[in-house]
Amino acid sequence: MIGDIDVYGLFLPPLLILAILAWMLSGLVQRGLRAAGLYKWVWHPPLFDLALYVLLLCGLTALSSLLR
């Protein structure tokens, strides 16, 4: 099990940890965009939210690979 993260005997893949972190970060960014009123310029908010999540997940993955 090379590369897995041990959490009290439960082995988790690093991508799962990054996906959860990206999900939480995406929620914060969405809240900020809604508070700023920028969602009125978005044509399809659920599609925009999905794209935002994917971009954050890709960025976190790239950042974690640079830090290794």
C-alpha positions as CSV (number, residue, x, y, z in Angstrom):
1,M,0.0,0.0,0.0
2,I,2.4,2.6,-1.2
3,G,1.2,6.2,-1.0
4,D,-1.9,5.5,1.2
5,I,-2.5,7.6,4.3
6,D,-3.1,5.8,7.5
7,V,-5.9,7.3,9.7
8,Y,-6.1,5.1,12.8
9,G,-5.8,1.9,10.8
10,L,-8.0,3.0,7.9
11,F,-5.9,3.4,4.7
12,L,-7.2,6.3,2.5
13,P,-5.9,7.2,-0.9
14,P,-4.4,10.7,-1.1
15,L,-6.9,11.7,-3.9
16,L,-9.8,11.1,-1.5
17,I,-8.3,13.6,1.0
18,L,-7.7,16.1,-1.8
19,A,-11.2,15.6,-3.1
20,I,-12.7,16.4,0.3
21,L,-10.4,19.4,0.7
22,A,-11.4,20.7,-2.8
23,W,-15.1,20.2,-1.9
24,M,-14.8,22.3,1.3
25,L,-12.8,24.9,-0.5
26,S,-15.3,25.0,-3.3
27,G,-18.1,25.6,-0.8
28,L,-16.2,28.6,0.6
29,V,-15.5,30.1,-2.9
30,Q,-19.1,29.6,-3.9
31,R,-20.3,31.4,-0.7
32,G,-17.9,34.3,-1.5
33,L,-19.0,34.5,-5.1
34,R,-22.7,34.5,-4.0
35,A,-22.1,37.2,-1.4
36,A,-20.3,39.3,-3.9
37,G,-23.2,39.0,-6.4
38,L,-21.1,37.4,-9.1
39,Y,-23.5,34.5,-9.7
40,K,-25.9,36.8,-11.6
41,W,-23.3,36.7,-14.5
42,V,-23.2,32.9,-14.5
43,W,-25.4,31.2,-17.1
44,H,-25.7,27.7,-15.5
45,P,-24.7,27.8,-11.8
46,P,-24.5,24.0,-11.2
47,L,-22.2,23.6,-14.2
48,F,-20.1,26.5,-13.0
49,D,-19.9,24.9,-9.6
50,L,-18.8,21.6,-11.1
51,A,-16.1,23.3,-13.2
52,L,-15.0,25.3,-10.1
53,Y,-14.6,22.0,-8.1
54,V,-12.7,20.3,-10.9
55,L,-10.3,23.3,-11.2
56,L,-9.7,23.3,-7.5
57,L,-9.1,19.6,-7.4
58,C,-6.6,19.8,-10.3
59,G,-4.9,22.7,-8.6
60,L,-4.6,20.9,-5.2
61,T,-3.4,17.7,-7.0
62,A,-0.7,19.7,-8.9
63,L,0.3,21.5,-5.7
64,S,0.6,18.3,-3.7
65,S,2.7,16.7,-6.4
66,L,5.1,19.7,-6.3
67,L,5.5,19.5,-2.6
68,R,6.6,15.8,-2.7
